[in-house]
Amino acid sequence: MATKMSLAIMLVLAAALLHTTVAQTTHVVGDSLGWIVPPGGPIAYSTWADMYTFTVGDILVFNFTTGQQDVARVSKEQFSTCNSTNPIWHETTGPANITLTSAGEYYFIGTMDTHCYLGQKLAINVTGTSGPTASPAPPPPPPATPAPASPRAPVTYVVGDDLGWIVPPGGSVAYAAWAYNKTFIVGDTLEFNFKNGTQDVAVVTKAAYATCNTTNTTTVLTTSPARFTLTAAGEYYFTSTYSRHCEWGQQLAINVIASSSATPPSHSPPPPPATPVPAPPRSPVAYVVGDDLGWIVPPGGSVAYTAWAYNKTFMVGDTLVFNFVNGTQDVAKVTKAVYETCDTNNTISVLTTSPAKITLTTAGEHYFTSTYARHCALGQQLAINVIASSTATSPSSSATAPSGTTTPSSSPVPPSAEGPSSLTAPPPVSSAMSVAVHSFSITSLSIVIAFLLN
């Protein structure tokens, strides 16, 4: 009887162990980008982190080439200053795995040369353990009336974080992405960091912002760091008076509130309507993919083209124009599966001469990338939905908004991202499958225990 009881206890302990491990998730940092100095700066990893929920027991996998990269866990202060002296944890051999053993903020950097300063840094927030559950319930609809923001002390925002205030690689999407998830309240301060004599900061009207006419400005700040305190609620527009800096994307538009949640300035794309509204009849349109960015490996990853396509309606008969330097890029039309795996061995068509023009002849989802080595993995991807006569939506594979994970409040978050390495992240564990496995295992163990005790 004692032996049976011991076996029963051991089986119960095994069941408990299963309960704690079945929901464990392995996160490949940066997914296919791996752990590198990211194109576009630290926005790559902050954007990646926003897409996931990190829980105690989860594992981070840093994929890198040994001798070319390393990874260190550091304090918040070290993260902010890129100081790698006496790290909490340091690994020089890739791939490097670390288990998240406690809740709270975690900070990781690359210690080699200037890798951290160039954006090889990751900040995440880890929540307490939670047992396997069914698929999470959909988030409740937003309240009809915005809830007032919690009172807080004034905040100083460093515009662009580590990117600073420059002509951003990839265009104005850099600063739009930086401002996207921030709440600006009266009393907050914007700090613009730049090299004196190469940039300035001009506060302008909405009309001047839209046309890049900096002849008439409200204020111009010429000395870095330039600090601007937000003294009234409303829309604020910033650019540079230097030649062509505005046209090249050195622009920032924000909405400042008094005490309720902020919304982007009115020029930002509105949320899609609950019920699609039929698009009015119009002539075919030629869209230049990426506008001034062109068709390249975008700094910051594929979010550049996702952002470009976001508020556009593509209809049968429209044309996409891909501009690039011949011999450095191409345009491949591919299937959804090829788009998601970046396996360009099988393509629908490939255009090698710029400007490459593709007429959209059928409704449905269309996927484009490049066959050049690692260009797809680095973010040279475009996914659109083409319609016949009603409003378009993004293809189902397009990135969705972060599910609620928050990165530490002070973590740098410059322009957009996604991106290299042939390494791909394992598919996420299905919650339903986890519950099924868990339930089956517990049931089986219960039967065994009952048998042993009889």
LINJOWO-V401182 format. One record per residue. NEAR is the number of other C-alpha atoms within 8 Angstrom. Layout:
near = {NEAR:NEAR}
This chain:
near = {5:5:6:9:10:8:10:11:8:8:10:9:8:8:11:8:8:9:11:9:8:9:11:10:9:9:11:13:13:12:12:12:15:14:12:8:10:13:9:14:15:17:15:18:14:13:12:13:13:13:11:9:10:10:13:12:12:13:12:12:12:13:12:13:9:9:7:6:13:15:13:14:12:14:10:8:6:10:13:9:6:10:7:10:4:4:10:8:7:9:9:10:10:11:9:11:8:7:8:12:7:8:11:7:10:12:13:12:15:12:13:8:5:7:11:14:8:10:13:16:12:11:13:12:13:14:9:8:7:5:7:11:9:7:7:5:4:4:4:4:4:5:6:4:4:8:7:7:7:5:5:4:4:9:7:8:9:10:12:13:10:11:10:11:12:8:10:12:7:12:12:12:12:14:14:11:11:14:8:7:6:6:8:10:13:12:9:12:12:12:12:13:11:12:7:9:6:6:12:14:13:14:12:15:10:8:6:12:14:6:6:8:7:11:4:7:11:8:7:9:8:10:7:9:8:11:8:7:8:12:6:8:11:7:9:12:13:12:14:13:10:8:5:6:12:14:7:11:12:16:12:10:11:11:13:15:14:8:9:9:10:10:5:10:9:5:5:6:7:4:4:5:6:4:4:8:7:7:7:5:5:4:4:9:7:8:9:10:12:10:8:6:9:11:12:8:10:14:10:19:17:15:11:15:12:11:9:11:8:8:7:7:8:10:13:12:9:13:12:12:12:13:11:12:7:9:6:6:13:14:13:13:12:15:10:9:6:12:13:7:6:8:7:9:4:7:11:8:7:9:8:10:7:9:8:11:8:7:8:12:7:8:11:7:9:13:13:12:14:13:11:8:5:9:13:15:13:14:14:16:12:10:12:12:13:15:14:8:9:9:10:11:6:9:10:4:6:8:4:5:5:8:8:6:12:8:12:9:5:4:8:10:12:15:18:16:16:15:15:11:9:7:10:8:8:7:4:5:8:7:11:9:8:13:11:8:8:12:8:8:9:9:8:8:11:8:8:8:11:8:7:10:9:4}
